[in-house]
Amino acid sequence: MISQPHLSRPSPLQWGLSIVAALNCFVVVTVFAFNNTPDFPQGLLSFWPFPMIYFMEIISIGIIGLIATIKAQQEGKSNWPAALWISSGILLTFVILGSWTIGFFLFPALVCYLILGINIDRKIGGDIPRQLVIFVIAGICQAVLVLVTFFG
């Protein structure tokens, strides 16, 4: 007989961190778009392609973090926690490269996703050193993407 994987729900701390991070991503993008567009929301087309693609990416990171938090709990030892580490790496790039603009305000989401990644990996017995490598690679890839689009 095949046993069902242990299904559990995120703890209140994990829910809280995940929701704070997702809301932080959404609110920061919304505030920056609103403050930089006098005729919001019609003026958002003037943001295409950049920074609108970055804005959509940041909002997507918030949504993916919520999904990863839930799925990592339900599926036991899976690769879902890696999504939290990847999200953290991408946000780290925005925090560093956008430190004078949007980056400073995304720092809370970065910290929340790092804490979530560590917490969930410890809970399910994940490989934290491997996740740190994923974190660094995600940050480097995002930095290359940002710099190529900026200078290219």
Contacts in CASP RR format, 6 or more apart in sequence:
PFRMAT RR
TARGET T0000
AUTHOR 0000-0000-0000
METHOD contacts of the structure
MODEL  1
MISQPHLSRPSPLQWGLSIVAALNCFVVVTVFAFNNTPDFPQGLLSFWPF
PMIYFMEIISIGIIGLIATIKAQQEGKSNWPAALWISSGILLTFVILGSW
TIGFFLFPALVCYLILGINIDRKIGGDIPRQLVIFVIAGICQAVLVLVTF
FG
5 74 0 8 1.000
5 75 0 8 1.000
5 76 0 8 1.000
6 76 0 8 1.000
7 73 0 8 1.000
7 74 0 8 1.000
8 73 0 8 1.000
8 74 0 8 1.000
9 73 0 8 1.000
10 18 0 8 1.000
10 69 0 8 1.000
10 70 0 8 1.000
10 73 0 8 1.000
13 119 0 8 1.000
14 69 0 8 1.000
14 73 0 8 1.000
14 116 0 8 1.000
14 119 0 8 1.000
14 120 0 8 1.000
15 69 0 8 1.000
17 69 0 8 1.000
17 112 0 8 1.000
17 113 0 8 1.000
17 115 0 8 1.000
17 116 0 8 1.000
17 119 0 8 1.000
18 65 0 8 1.000
18 66 0 8 1.000
18 69 0 8 1.000
18 112 0 8 1.000
18 116 0 8 1.000
19 66 0 8 1.000
20 108 0 8 1.000
20 109 0 8 1.000
20 112 0 8 1.000
21 62 0 8 1.000
21 65 0 8 1.000
21 108 0 8 1.000
21 109 0 8 1.000
21 112 0 8 1.000
21 113 0 8 1.000
21 116 0 8 1.000
22 62 0 8 1.000
22 63 0 8 1.000
22 65 0 8 1.000
22 66 0 8 1.000
22 109 0 8 1.000
24 105 0 8 1.000
24 106 0 8 1.000
24 108 0 8 1.000
24 109 0 8 1.000
24 112 0 8 1.000
25 58 0 8 1.000
25 59 0 8 1.000
25 61 0 8 1.000
25 62 0 8 1.000
25 106 0 8 1.000
25 109 0 8 1.000
26 59 0 8 1.000
26 62 0 8 1.000
28 58 0 8 1.000
28 102 0 8 1.000
28 105 0 8 1.000
28 106 0 8 1.000
28 109 0 8 1.000
29 55 0 8 1.000
29 58 0 8 1.000
29 59 0 8 1.000
29 102 0 8 1.000
31 105 0 8 1.000
32 55 0 8 1.000
32 101 0 8 1.000
32 102 0 8 1.000
32 105 0 8 1.000
33 40 0 8 1.000
33 41 0 8 1.000
33 44 0 8 1.000
33 47 0 8 1.000
33 55 0 8 1.000
34 40 0 8 1.000
36 47 0 8 1.000
37 43 0 8 1.000
37 44 0 8 1.000
37 46 0 8 1.000
37 47 0 8 1.000
44 52 0 8 1.000
47 55 0 8 1.000
50 149 0 8 1.000
54 94 0 8 1.000
54 146 0 8 1.000
57 90 0 8 1.000
58 91 0 8 1.000
58 94 0 8 1.000
58 102 0 8 1.000
58 106 0 8 1.000
61 87 0 8 1.000
61 90 0 8 1.000
61 91 0 8 1.000
61 109 0 8 1.000
62 87 0 8 1.000
62 109 0 8 1.000
64 83 0 8 1.000
64 87 0 8 1.000
65 83 0 8 1.000
65 84 0 8 1.000
65 87 0 8 1.000
65 113 0 8 1.000
65 116 0 8 1.000
67 83 0 8 1.000
68 80 0 8 1.000
68 81 0 8 1.000
68 83 0 8 1.000
68 84 0 8 1.000
68 87 0 8 1.000
69 84 0 8 1.000
69 116 0 8 1.000
69 120 0 8 1.000
71 78 0 8 1.000
71 80 0 8 1.000
72 78 0 8 1.000
72 80 0 8 1.000
72 81 0 8 1.000
72 84 0 8 1.000
72 120 0 8 1.000
72 124 0 8 1.000
73 120 0 8 1.000
76 124 0 8 1.000
77 124 0 8 1.000
77 125 0 8 1.000
77 126 0 8 1.000
78 124 0 8 1.000
80 120 0 8 1.000
81 117 0 8 1.000
81 120 0 8 1.000
81 121 0 8 1.000
81 124 0 8 1.000
81 126 0 8 1.000
81 131 0 8 1.000
82 131 0 8 1.000
82 134 0 8 1.000
84 113 0 8 1.000
84 114 0 8 1.000
84 116 0 8 1.000
84 117 0 8 1.000
84 120 0 8 1.000
85 113 0 8 1.000
85 114 0 8 1.000
85 117 0 8 1.000
85 131 0 8 1.000
85 132 0 8 1.000
85 134 0 8 1.000
85 135 0 8 1.000
85 138 0 8 1.000
86 134 0 8 1.000
86 135 0 8 1.000
86 138 0 8 1.000
87 113 0 8 1.000
87 138 0 8 1.000
88 110 0 8 1.000
88 113 0 8 1.000
88 114 0 8 1.000
88 117 0 8 1.000
88 135 0 8 1.000
88 138 0 8 1.000
89 110 0 8 1.000
89 135 0 8 1.000
89 136 0 8 1.000
89 138 0 8 1.000
89 139 0 8 1.000
89 142 0 8 1.000
90 138 0 8 1.000
90 139 0 8 1.000
90 142 0 8 1.000
91 106 0 8 1.000
91 109 0 8 1.000
91 110 0 8 1.000
91 113 0 8 1.000
92 110 0 8 1.000
92 135 0 8 1.000
92 139 0 8 1.000
93 139 0 8 1.000
93 142 0 8 1.000
93 143 0 8 1.000
93 146 0 8 1.000
94 102 0 8 1.000
94 103 0 8 1.000
94 106 0 8 1.000
94 142 0 8 1.000
95 103 0 8 1.000
95 104 0 8 1.000
95 106 0 8 1.000
95 107 0 8 1.000
95 110 0 8 1.000
96 103 0 8 1.000
96 143 0 8 1.000
97 103 0 8 1.000
97 143 0 8 1.000
97 146 0 8 1.000
97 147 0 8 1.000
98 104 0 8 1.000
114 135 0 8 1.000
117 131 0 8 1.000
118 128 0 8 1.000
121 127 0 8 1.000
121 128 0 8 1.000
121 131 0 8 1.000
122 128 0 8 1.000
END
